[in-house]
Amino acid sequence: MDDILILTANENNTGERIDLFISQNADMSRSATQKLLDEGAVCVNDIPVRKNYKLRANDTVSITLPEPEILDIKAEDIPLDIVYEDKYLLVVNKPKGMVVHPAPGNPDGTLVNALMYHCKDSLSSINGVVRPGIVHRIDKDTSGLLIVAKCNEAHLALAEQIKEHSFTRIYNAVVAGNIKEDTGTIDAPIGRHPVDRKKMAVIRTGNQSARDARTHYTVKERFGAYTLLELKLETGRTHQIRVHMASIGHPVIGDPVYKPNNDRFEKQNASLLCGQCLHARVIGFTHPVTGENLYFDSGLPDYFEAVLTKLRHAYNQA
Protein backbone atom coordinates (compact mmCIF):
# COMPACT_ATOMS: atom_id res chain seq x y z
CA MET A 1 0.00 0.00 0.00
CA ASP A 2 1.29 3.46 -0.91
CA ASP A 3 2.07 5.93 1.86
CA ILE A 4 -0.05 9.07 1.62
CA LEU A 5 0.81 12.31 3.38
CA ILE A 6 -2.02 14.77 4.08
CA LEU A 7 -1.41 18.51 4.59
CA THR A 8 -3.95 21.28 5.12
CA ALA A 9 -3.41 24.86 3.99
CA ASN A 10 -4.46 27.73 6.24
CA GLU A 11 -5.14 31.40 5.59
CA ASN A 12 -1.44 32.25 5.78
CA ASN A 13 -0.81 29.91 2.83
CA THR A 14 -3.29 31.63 0.53
CA GLY A 15 -1.63 32.37 -2.81
CA GLU A 16 1.44 30.25 -2.04
CA ARG A 17 2.74 27.90 -4.76
CA ILE A 18 2.05 24.31 -3.89
CA ASP A 19 5.61 23.09 -4.58
CA LEU A 20 6.97 25.60 -2.05
CA PHE A 21 4.24 24.70 0.47
CA ILE A 22 5.01 20.98 0.29
CA SER A 23 8.80 21.38 0.44
CA GLN A 24 8.46 23.56 3.54
CA ASN A 25 5.91 21.42 5.36
CA ALA A 26 6.86 17.85 4.43
CA ASP A 27 10.65 18.01 4.86
CA MET A 28 11.05 17.33 1.15
CA SER A 29 13.39 19.00 -1.31
CA ARG A 30 11.88 21.37 -3.87
CA SER A 31 13.09 19.19 -6.75
CA ALA A 32 11.59 16.03 -5.20
CA THR A 33 8.32 17.89 -4.67
CA GLN A 34 8.20 19.08 -8.28
CA LYS A 35 8.92 15.55 -9.51
CA LEU A 36 5.91 14.23 -7.57
CA LEU A 37 3.74 17.02 -9.00
CA ASP A 38 4.90 16.22 -12.54
CA GLU A 39 4.02 12.55 -11.95
CA GLY A 40 0.48 13.42 -10.78
CA ALA A 41 1.17 12.22 -7.25
CA VAL A 42 -0.16 15.40 -5.62
CA CYS A 43 -3.86 16.21 -5.34
CA VAL A 44 -5.67 19.20 -3.91
CA ASN A 45 -9.16 18.34 -2.70
CA ASP A 46 -8.76 14.99 -4.55
CA ILE A 47 -7.91 16.63 -7.89
CA PRO A 48 -4.34 16.37 -9.35
CA VAL A 49 -2.66 19.76 -9.71
CA ARG A 50 0.40 21.24 -11.40
CA LYS A 51 3.39 22.70 -9.60
CA ASN A 52 2.26 26.29 -10.21
CA TYR A 53 -1.07 25.78 -8.41
CA LYS A 54 -1.75 28.58 -5.88
CA LEU A 55 -3.21 27.45 -2.59
CA ARG A 56 -6.41 28.62 -0.95
CA ALA A 57 -7.30 28.46 2.74
CA ASN A 58 -8.48 25.00 3.86
CA ASP A 59 -7.18 23.22 0.76
CA THR A 60 -6.45 19.56 1.55
CA VAL A 61 -3.21 18.44 -0.09
CA SER A 62 -2.64 14.69 -0.46
CA ILE A 63 0.77 13.41 -1.54
CA THR A 64 1.27 9.82 -2.67
CA LEU A 65 4.80 8.99 -1.64
CA PRO A 66 6.95 6.88 -3.99
CA GLU A 67 8.02 3.33 -3.36
CA PRO A 68 11.66 3.04 -2.28
CA GLU A 69 14.02 3.20 -5.24
CA ILE A 70 17.18 1.21 -5.64
CA LEU A 71 19.76 3.59 -4.26
CA ASP A 72 22.61 4.58 -6.51
CA ILE A 73 24.80 5.67 -3.62
CA LYS A 74 27.93 3.87 -2.59
CA ALA A 75 27.71 2.30 0.86
CA GLU A 76 30.87 3.09 2.79
CA ASP A 77 32.19 1.54 5.99
CA ILE A 78 32.59 4.83 7.84
CA PRO A 79 32.44 4.69 11.65
CA LEU A 80 29.30 6.20 13.15
CA ASP A 81 28.81 7.48 16.69
CA ILE A 82 25.33 6.06 17.30
CA VAL A 83 23.76 7.09 20.60
CA TYR A 84 20.43 5.28 20.10
CA GLU A 85 19.03 2.76 17.63
CA ASP A 86 15.98 0.55 17.20
CA LYS A 87 14.18 -0.88 14.18
CA TYR A 88 12.41 2.44 13.46
CA LEU A 89 15.10 5.09 13.84
CA LEU A 90 18.54 5.95 15.08
CA VAL A 91 20.18 9.01 16.62
CA VAL A 92 23.70 9.73 15.45
CA ASN A 93 26.31 12.17 16.73
CA LYS A 94 27.74 13.69 13.53
CA PRO A 95 31.33 14.95 13.63
CA LYS A 96 32.23 18.40 12.38
CA GLY A 97 33.37 18.29 8.76
CA MET A 98 31.05 15.48 7.63
CA VAL A 99 28.48 16.36 4.95
CA VAL A 100 25.03 14.89 5.63
CA HIS A 101 24.13 13.73 2.11
CA PRO A 102 25.81 13.50 -1.31
CA ALA A 103 25.77 16.62 -3.47
CA PRO A 104 27.88 18.06 -6.28
CA GLY A 105 31.43 18.21 -4.96
CA ASN A 106 30.66 15.72 -2.18
CA PRO A 107 29.71 12.42 -3.85
CA ASP A 108 30.99 10.21 -1.04
CA GLY A 109 32.25 10.24 2.53
CA THR A 110 28.90 11.61 3.72
CA LEU A 111 26.66 10.54 6.56
CA VAL A 112 24.29 8.95 4.03
CA ASN A 113 27.13 6.83 2.59
CA ALA A 114 27.84 5.61 6.12
CA LEU A 115 24.15 4.96 6.82
CA MET A 116 23.82 2.94 3.62
CA TYR A 117 26.50 0.59 4.93
CA HIS A 118 25.16 0.44 8.48
CA CYS A 119 21.41 0.19 7.76
CA LYS A 120 21.52 -1.58 4.40
CA ASP A 121 18.05 -1.12 2.84
CA SER A 122 16.34 -0.07 6.09
CA LEU A 123 16.02 3.67 5.49
CA SER A 124 12.97 5.80 4.73
CA SER A 125 12.49 6.75 1.08
CA ILE A 126 10.52 9.98 1.45
CA ASN A 127 13.45 12.21 0.52
CA GLY A 128 14.43 10.11 -2.48
CA VAL A 129 17.65 8.36 -3.37
CA VAL A 130 20.00 11.16 -2.33
CA ARG A 131 18.74 11.67 1.24
CA PRO A 132 17.40 8.32 2.44
CA GLY A 133 16.43 8.40 6.09
CA ILE A 134 17.29 12.07 6.55
CA VAL A 135 14.51 13.78 8.54
CA HIS A 136 16.42 16.95 9.38
CA ARG A 137 19.96 18.17 8.73
CA ILE A 138 22.82 20.03 10.31
CA ASP A 139 25.54 21.81 8.38
CA LYS A 140 28.82 20.21 7.37
CA ASP A 141 30.77 22.36 9.84
CA THR A 142 28.27 21.87 12.66
CA SER A 143 28.71 18.85 14.91
CA GLY A 144 26.05 17.07 16.92
CA LEU A 145 22.89 15.00 17.10
CA LEU A 146 20.41 14.25 14.36
CA ILE A 147 17.69 11.66 13.83
CA VAL A 148 17.57 9.17 10.97
CA ALA A 149 14.33 7.36 10.05
CA LYS A 150 14.46 3.72 9.01
CA CYS A 151 10.91 3.61 7.62
CA ASN A 152 8.41 6.01 6.09
CA GLU A 153 6.02 5.64 9.03
CA ALA A 154 8.64 6.95 11.44
CA HIS A 155 9.78 9.64 9.00
CA LEU A 156 6.29 11.10 8.56
CA ALA A 157 5.61 11.14 12.30
CA LEU A 158 8.96 12.77 13.06
CA ALA A 159 8.44 15.36 10.31
CA GLU A 160 5.07 16.22 11.86
CA GLN A 161 6.72 16.80 15.25
CA ILE A 162 9.22 19.13 13.59
CA LYS A 163 6.39 20.99 11.87
CA GLU A 164 4.54 21.37 15.19
CA HIS A 165 7.74 22.57 16.94
CA SER A 166 7.48 19.79 19.53
CA PHE A 167 11.11 18.70 19.10
CA THR A 168 13.64 19.82 21.70
CA ARG A 169 16.81 21.02 19.96
CA ILE A 170 19.52 22.70 22.01
CA TYR A 171 22.82 23.93 20.62
CA ASN A 172 25.95 25.45 22.07
CA ALA A 173 27.89 28.11 20.21
CA VAL A 174 30.74 30.50 20.82
CA VAL A 175 29.90 33.84 19.26
CA ALA A 176 31.89 37.01 18.71
CA GLY A 177 31.35 39.89 21.09
CA ASN A 178 29.95 40.27 24.59
CA ILE A 179 26.19 39.78 24.66
CA LYS A 180 24.99 41.99 27.49
CA GLU A 181 21.62 40.35 28.16
CA ASP A 182 21.74 37.01 30.02
CA THR A 183 18.80 35.68 27.99
CA GLY A 184 16.98 36.72 24.86
CA THR A 185 14.94 35.69 21.85
CA ILE A 186 15.63 36.50 18.21
CA ASP A 187 12.32 36.56 16.36
CA ALA A 188 13.12 37.33 12.73
CA PRO A 189 11.91 35.61 9.54
CA ILE A 190 14.49 33.85 7.39
CA GLY A 191 14.47 33.41 3.63
CA ARG A 192 16.81 33.05 0.69
CA HIS A 193 19.30 35.92 0.40
CA PRO A 194 18.02 38.33 -2.30
CA VAL A 195 21.43 38.55 -4.02
CA ASP A 196 23.55 35.55 -2.97
CA ARG A 197 21.27 32.55 -3.53
CA LYS A 198 23.64 30.22 -1.66
CA LYS A 199 22.99 32.12 1.57
CA MET A 200 20.02 32.70 3.84
CA ALA A 201 19.17 36.06 5.40
CA VAL A 202 16.77 37.78 7.76
CA ILE A 203 13.97 39.06 5.52
CA ARG A 204 11.78 41.73 7.07
CA THR A 205 9.67 42.55 4.00
CA GLY A 206 6.55 40.71 2.93
CA ASN A 207 8.48 38.10 0.96
CA GLN A 208 6.43 34.88 0.80
CA SER A 209 9.56 32.74 0.76
CA ALA A 210 10.61 34.04 4.20
CA ARG A 211 9.45 31.88 7.11
CA ASP A 212 9.00 32.70 10.77
CA ALA A 213 12.09 31.86 12.79
CA ARG A 214 12.68 32.06 16.54
CA THR A 215 15.86 31.32 18.47
CA HIS A 216 16.07 31.53 22.27
CA TYR A 217 19.50 32.02 23.83
CA THR A 218 21.05 31.92 27.29
CA VAL A 219 24.53 33.14 28.14
CA LYS A 220 26.55 30.35 29.78
CA GLU A 221 29.97 31.99 30.03
CA ARG A 222 31.62 35.28 29.04
CA PHE A 223 35.17 35.80 27.77
CA GLY A 224 35.23 39.52 27.08
CA ALA A 225 35.35 39.52 23.29
CA TYR A 226 33.48 36.20 23.04
CA THR A 227 30.38 34.61 24.60
CA LEU A 228 29.42 30.97 25.11
CA LEU A 229 25.71 30.50 24.44
CA GLU A 230 23.11 27.81 24.84
CA LEU A 231 20.53 28.18 22.07
CA LYS A 232 17.12 26.54 21.85
CA LEU A 233 15.40 26.36 18.50
CA GLU A 234 11.68 27.01 18.41
CA THR A 235 11.76 26.68 14.63
CA GLY A 236 14.32 24.94 12.44
CA ARG A 237 15.10 27.03 9.38
CA THR A 238 18.16 26.56 7.18
CA HIS A 239 21.24 28.09 8.87
CA GLN A 240 18.90 29.55 11.51
CA ILE A 241 21.34 30.03 14.39
CA ARG A 242 24.12 31.29 12.14
CA VAL A 243 21.85 33.79 10.36
CA HIS A 244 20.17 35.00 13.54
CA MET A 245 23.40 35.51 15.47
CA ALA A 246 25.04 37.32 12.57
CA SER A 247 21.96 39.55 12.22
CA ILE A 248 22.41 40.93 15.76
CA GLY A 249 26.14 41.45 15.32
CA HIS A 250 27.33 38.31 17.15
CA PRO A 251 28.26 35.74 14.47
CA VAL A 252 29.30 32.22 15.38
CA ILE A 253 33.10 32.21 15.44
CA GLY A 254 34.65 30.39 12.52
CA ASP A 255 31.50 30.66 10.41
CA PRO A 256 32.84 30.84 6.84
CA VAL A 257 29.61 32.23 5.35
CA TYR A 258 28.04 34.71 7.76
CA LYS A 259 31.17 36.20 9.33
CA PRO A 260 31.80 39.96 9.07
CA ASN A 261 33.92 40.88 6.09
CA ASN A 262 36.72 42.68 7.90
CA ASP A 263 40.37 41.97 8.69
CA ARG A 264 40.04 42.57 12.43
CA PHE A 265 37.48 39.80 12.82
CA GLU A 266 39.60 37.44 10.72
CA LYS A 267 42.72 38.05 12.84
CA GLN A 268 40.87 37.66 16.14
CA ASN A 269 39.36 34.32 15.12
CA ALA A 270 42.44 32.90 13.41
CA SER A 271 44.12 32.35 16.78
CA LEU A 272 41.33 30.00 17.90
CA LEU A 273 42.01 27.55 15.04
CA CYS A 274 38.71 25.73 15.40
CA GLY A 275 36.57 26.53 12.41
CA GLN A 276 32.87 26.96 13.08
CA CYS A 277 32.10 26.57 16.78
CA LEU A 278 28.51 25.30 16.77
CA HIS A 279 27.33 22.00 18.28
CA ALA A 280 23.86 20.39 18.31
CA ARG A 281 24.16 19.06 21.85
CA VAL A 282 20.64 17.98 22.81
CA ILE A 283 17.72 16.44 20.98
CA GLY A 284 14.43 15.37 22.52
CA PHE A 285 11.31 13.97 20.86
CA THR A 286 8.46 11.49 21.18
CA HIS A 287 9.21 8.11 19.65
CA PRO A 288 7.03 7.99 16.50
CA VAL A 289 5.90 4.40 17.11
CA THR A 290 6.17 3.59 20.83
CA GLY A 291 5.24 7.05 22.14
CA GLU A 292 8.21 7.03 24.53
CA ASN A 293 9.75 10.40 25.37
CA LEU A 294 13.41 10.30 24.32
CA TYR A 295 16.07 12.83 25.29
CA PHE A 296 19.76 12.72 24.39
CA ASP A 297 22.64 14.97 25.44
CA SER A 298 25.91 14.42 23.56
CA GLY A 299 28.02 16.78 25.66
CA LEU A 300 30.60 19.03 24.03
CA PRO A 301 33.10 17.50 21.58
CA ASP A 302 36.86 17.79 22.00
CA TYR A 303 37.30 20.60 19.45
CA PHE A 304 34.72 22.71 21.29
CA GLU A 305 36.27 22.07 24.71
CA ALA A 306 39.69 23.01 23.28
CA VAL A 307 38.32 26.39 22.16
CA LEU A 308 36.80 27.02 25.60
CA THR A 309 40.11 26.18 27.25
CA LYS A 310 41.91 28.72 25.05
CA LEU A 311 39.29 31.38 25.73
CA ARG A 312 39.35 30.85 29.50
CA HIS A 313 43.13 31.01 29.54
CA ALA A 314 43.25 34.19 27.44
CA TYR A 315 40.48 35.85 29.48
CA ASN A 316 42.09 35.03 32.83
CA GLN A 317 45.45 36.35 31.60
CA ALA A 318 43.98 39.65 30.45
VENDA-V214910 format. One record per residue. N is the residue number from 0. SS is DSSP state (A for helix, B for strand, O for the rest). NEAR is the number of other ideal C-beta (glycine too) atoms within 12 Angstrom. Layout:
BEGIN
n: [N | N]
ss: [SS | SS]
near: [NEAR | NEAR]
END
This chain:
BEGIN
n: [0 | 1 | 2 | 3 | 4 | 5 | 6 | 7 | 8 | 9 | 10 | 11 | 12 | 13 | 14 | 15 | 16 | 17 | 18 | 19 | 20 | 21 | 22 | 23 | 24 | 25 | 26 | 27 | 28 | 29 | 30 | 31 | 32 | 33 | 34 | 35 | 36 | 37 | 38 | 39 | 40 | 41 | 42 | 43 | 44 | 45 | 46 | 47 | 48 | 49 | 50 | 51 | 52 | 53 | 54 | 55 | 56 | 57 | 58 | 59 | 60 | 61 | 62 | 63 | 64 | 65 | 66 | 67 | 68 | 69 | 70 | 71 | 72 | 73 | 74 | 75 | 76 | 77 | 78 | 79 | 80 | 81 | 82 | 83 | 84 | 85 | 86 | 87 | 88 | 89 | 90 | 91 | 92 | 93 | 94 | 95 | 96 | 97 | 98 | 99 | 100 | 101 | 102 | 103 | 104 | 105 | 106 | 107 | 108 | 109 | 110 | 111 | 112 | 113 | 114 | 115 | 116 | 117 | 118 | 119 | 120 | 121 | 122 | 123 | 124 | 125 | 126 | 127 | 128 | 129 | 130 | 131 | 132 | 133 | 134 | 135 | 136 | 137 | 138 | 139 | 140 | 141 | 142 | 143 | 144 | 145 | 146 | 147 | 148 | 149 | 150 | 151 | 152 | 153 | 154 | 155 | 156 | 157 | 158 | 159 | 160 | 161 | 162 | 163 | 164 | 165 | 166 | 167 | 168 | 169 | 170 | 171 | 172 | 173 | 174 | 175 | 176 | 177 | 178 | 179 | 180 | 181 | 182 | 183 | 184 | 185 | 186 | 187 | 188 | 189 | 190 | 191 | 192 | 193 | 194 | 195 | 196 | 197 | 198 | 199 | 200 | 201 | 202 | 203 | 204 | 205 | 206 | 207 | 208 | 209 | 210 | 211 | 212 | 213 | 214 | 215 | 216 | 217 | 218 | 219 | 220 | 221 | 222 | 223 | 224 | 225 | 226 | 227 | 228 | 229 | 230 | 231 | 232 | 233 | 234 | 235 | 236 | 237 | 238 | 239 | 240 | 241 | 242 | 243 | 244 | 245 | 246 | 247 | 248 | 249 | 250 | 251 | 252 | 253 | 254 | 255 | 256 | 257 | 258 | 259 | 260 | 261 | 262 | 263 | 264 | 265 | 266 | 267 | 268 | 269 | 270 | 271 | 272 | 273 | 274 | 275 | 276 | 277 | 278 | 279 | 280 | 281 | 282 | 283 | 284 | 285 | 286 | 287 | 288 | 289 | 290 | 291 | 292 | 293 | 294 | 295 | 296 | 297 | 298 | 299 | 300 | 301 | 302 | 303 | 304 | 305 | 306 | 307 | 308 | 309 | 310 | 311 | 312 | 313 | 314 | 315 | 316 | 317]
ss: [O | O | O | B | B | B | B | B | O | O | A | A | A | O | O | O | B | A | A | A | A | A | A | A | A | O | O | O | O | A | A | A | A | A | A | A | A | A | O | O | O | B | B | B | O | O | B | B | O | O | O | O | O | B | O | O | O | O | O | B | B | B | B | B | O | O | O | O | O | O | O | O | O | O | O | O | O | O | O | O | O | B | B | B | B | O | O | O | B | B | B | B | B | B | O | O | O | O | O | O | O | O | B | O | O | B | O | O | O | O | A | A | A | A | A | A | A | A | A | O | O | O | O | O | O | O | O | O | O | O | O | O | O | B | O | O | O | O | O | O | O | O | B | B | B | B | B | B | B | O | O | A | A | A | A | A | A | A | A | A | A | A | A | O | O | O | O | B | B | B | B | B | B | B | B | B | O | O | O | O | O | O | B | B | B | B | B | O | O | B | B | B | O | O | O | O | O | O | O | B | B | B | O | O | O | O | O | O | O | O | B | O | O | B | B | B | B | B | B | B | B | B | O | O | O | B | B | B | B | B | B | B | B | O | O | O | O | O | O | A | A | A | A | A | A | A | A | O | O | O | O | B | O | O | O | O | O | O | O | O | O | O | A | A | A | A | A | A | A | A | O | O | O | O | O | O | O | B | B | B | B | B | B | B | B | B | O | O | O | O | O | O | B | B | B | B | B | O | O | O | O | A | A | A | A | A | A | A | A | A | A | A | A | A | A | A | A | O]
near: [8 | 15 | 25 | 23 | 32 | 23 | 32 | 21 | 29 | 17 | 13 | 19 | 28 | 16 | 19 | 30 | 28 | 38 | 32 | 32 | 38 | 42 | 31 | 35 | 30 | 36 | 39 | 39 | 26 | 24 | 20 | 32 | 36 | 24 | 26 | 36 | 31 | 17 | 18 | 16 | 27 | 41 | 26 | 29 | 19 | 14 | 15 | 21 | 31 | 19 | 27 | 16 | 28 | 21 | 32 | 22 | 15 | 16 | 29 | 24 | 41 | 27 | 38 | 23 | 35 | 26 | 16 | 24 | 19 | 12 | 28 | 15 | 32 | 18 | 22 | 21 | 14 | 23 | 15 | 28 | 25 | 24 | 26 | 26 | 23 | 22 | 17 | 32 | 42 | 38 | 36 | 39 | 33 | 42 | 32 | 28 | 22 | 33 | 30 | 37 | 38 | 30 | 21 | 8 | 10 | 19 | 17 | 22 | 24 | 34 | 46 | 42 | 33 | 34 | 42 | 33 | 24 | 27 | 32 | 14 | 20 | 26 | 41 | 41 | 32 | 41 | 39 | 34 | 27 | 33 | 36 | 42 | 48 | 42 | 45 | 39 | 35 | 40 | 36 | 27 | 32 | 43 | 38 | 45 | 40 | 47 | 49 | 43 | 43 | 33 | 30 | 36 | 25 | 33 | 38 | 32 | 32 | 40 | 37 | 25 | 31 | 33 | 26 | 16 | 20 | 21 | 36 | 27 | 38 | 33 | 44 | 39 | 49 | 46 | 47 | 35 | 26 | 20 | 32 | 13 | 17 | 15 | 17 | 23 | 19 | 35 | 20 | 26 | 28 | 36 | 29 | 25 | 23 | 16 | 8 | 11 | 11 | 13 | 23 | 31 | 32 | 32 | 24 | 16 | 12 | 11 | 18 | 21 | 26 | 27 | 30 | 22 | 33 | 24 | 41 | 27 | 34 | 22 | 26 | 25 | 25 | 22 | 32 | 19 | 24 | 37 | 37 | 37 | 42 | 32 | 41 | 32 | 38 | 26 | 32 | 39 | 34 | 33 | 37 | 44 | 48 | 40 | 36 | 43 | 38 | 36 | 29 | 28 | 19 | 37 | 38 | 48 | 43 | 37 | 35 | 24 | 26 | 39 | 30 | 24 | 13 | 12 | 11 | 13 | 27 | 19 | 12 | 23 | 32 | 15 | 18 | 30 | 13 | 32 | 29 | 36 | 44 | 48 | 45 | 46 | 35 | 29 | 40 | 25 | 36 | 24 | 25 | 32 | 22 | 15 | 12 | 15 | 16 | 29 | 21 | 30 | 24 | 29 | 20 | 31 | 28 | 15 | 29 | 35 | 20 | 20 | 36 | 30 | 21 | 24 | 33 | 20 | 15 | 18 | 19 | 11 | 10 | 11]
END
